[in-house]
Amino acid sequence: MTEKSAFSDYVRHVNGRAEAARRLAISVGMVGHIENGIRGISPAVAMKIEADTNGVIPRSRLRPDLWGDAAQQHNDV
């Protein structure tokens, strides 16, 4: 599953872009840019989503480069 689809799952989880923007303290336009792959998900936004969903959408799905298995393997080297 891609970061983009995980973010779209969050937008559906909160019933739309406007509510996602409100909860994440970003603009509706930014939500659209993230959903469409124009902009990436910041670490801070990934952590907010994880907290807002009580871990249902973990930050490791949103930013596997920072918190996924590959990031852990890189840190172990």
N, C-alpha and C positions, 0 to 999 in steps of 0.2 A: 504494500500500500504506500502511495506516495504522500509526501508532506502536504501537497495541494489537496488531495482527497481527504486527508485527516482534518485539514482546516475546513473544508466544505462540510464534513460531518459535524463539526462544531457549529457552523452557521445554521445547519438544519436543527441541531440539538437545541439551540436557543431561539428558534423560529424566525430566522431571517437576519439579513445584513444590518439593519438598523439596530436591532437588539445586540448583535455581536459587537458592533461599533461602540455602543453605549457601555457594555460590560468591559470591553478591552481598552476603553479610553482612546480610541483611534477614530478616524473619519470613516464614513460609509464608503467613500471612494477608495480608501486604503484597504478596506475589507474586500472590495471588488478586485483591486489590484492583486491582492494575495490569492484570492480564489482563481483568478485568471493567469496566475504565474508571472505577472509583471514584476511583482515585488516578493521578496522572501519574508519568512516569519522571523521576527527578532527573537532572541532568547527570552526577553522579558514577556513578550506576548505568549510565547510557548508556555512559560511558567504560569501565566494568568489563566490560560485555557485549562491546564492541568488542574489548577486549584478550583476553578469555576465548575469543572465537571467531576470533581472529587476523584480524579484519576481515571475516569472512564476514557478520556482521550489524554494519554500520557505525553509528556514533553518529548519522550524518545521517539514517538511517532511523528511529531511535528518537526523535530530537529535531530534526526538520527546521526548527523555529523557531529553533534555535540554530546548527545546522551545515548546513542545507540550502541550496538555491539561493535561496529567498526571503530567508533571513537574510543571505546574501552580497550580494544586491542591495540590501537595506536598509543594510548597512554601506558600500556603495559610494556612497551618496547624499551 
